């Protein structure tokens, strides 16, 4: 679906005429859908891309986001001959070779580690070209552009976006719609399960996270009684 | 692509606060929203080790203490003269030698984190004459202060929703006539989902 179709549907859901919305602006609807798509992608890692990385002799640290602007997580790295570079941690690389940051002997990089959002470490440090497969973030949806997540899951973006729009109304309107979040998270969980299976088949190094999803009905009940707790402690009724 | 808090304010935060621009805000100010956005950034930075920096300092003969970069939250990895050195504590080193603080050597083997590991490390043994190279500390950083003058957060753009939701939650929790505990609770709860994801994808820390 295009951004225009999604925003029209969303505005109809919240009782607006898409051609002459009065309470919600089209831009607000589009921003809510964009946020929904970004969260869906984070939950599922359903968008992938590849980028070549040029490794240089003597350099052990690289910032992947300078090569791929929408980089999220490294899924796999392969050498030019197709051989997989083995994933490690910094601790494992140090345990295998305390001088790993200054090892240039070898025929090809054989281990990599990731730290933070996009910092990659390779050993040994050899001039080589490798290909990184990574989970990427979605391109910002515009009215003329199309949503990037699988088409069968695109309606669930409206579920999230509807609640997101209701946040500024609160009260009964929010309470009536908050159950839609459950549909959004269930759709994301289903998609993540598919991506997880496929990622195992592809021997990817990172899988979509398994999460403990919140019970929003409980959150609202609690909010009626006490001020919301903004820390990670569960709200008690 | 990094998060731009100024764009988030316009696209995602003002609309949830019944405003289209900072001039429409009735119960809050733009500066206050930036403070809450900064608190959100700090909170997620403590939930996931996202920002990584490798600091390099030349080895100085006889000097055991090397400063860590400002805003260090934790130390991930340290090398001295390209050799990985192990984290230790004073008790470990005292067990090795009661004079460990004065010991000198050309093979550095351990480091300890001083001042809770936030401002400097002490390497053991002290570099002796003849040892050259650098002490490299790979650390996890707290992002710099988010403000109108520094609105870019070096995070994946997909985490913008977290900043927006936490800012909205804080605004709707503040004691004003626009307080909405239910909206704040839902926004904060979705924020917790982001925190779980971030910790699982990029590594939990403190």
Interface residues (C-beta under 8 A of the other chain):
Chain A: X25 X27 X28 X31 X32 X34 X35 X38 X39 X41 X42 X43 X61 X65 X69 X70 X71 X72 X73 X90 X91 X94 X98 X99 X100 X101 X102 X115 X116 X117 X119 X137 X138 X140 X163 X164 X167 X168 X169 X170 X171 X174 X175 X178 X181 X185 X206 X209 X210 X211 X212 X213 X214 X216 X219 X220 X222 X223 X224 X226 X227 X228 X229 X230 X232 X235
Chain B: X1 X11 X12 X15 X16 X17 X18 X20 X49 X50 X51 X52 X54 X76 X77 X79 X82 X83 X84 X136 X138 X140 X155 X156 X157 X158 X159 X160 X161 X164 X166 X168 X169 X170 X172 X173 X180 X181 X182 X183 X184 X185 X186 X187 X188 X189 X190 X192 X193 X194 X195 X196 X197 X200 X201 X202 X203
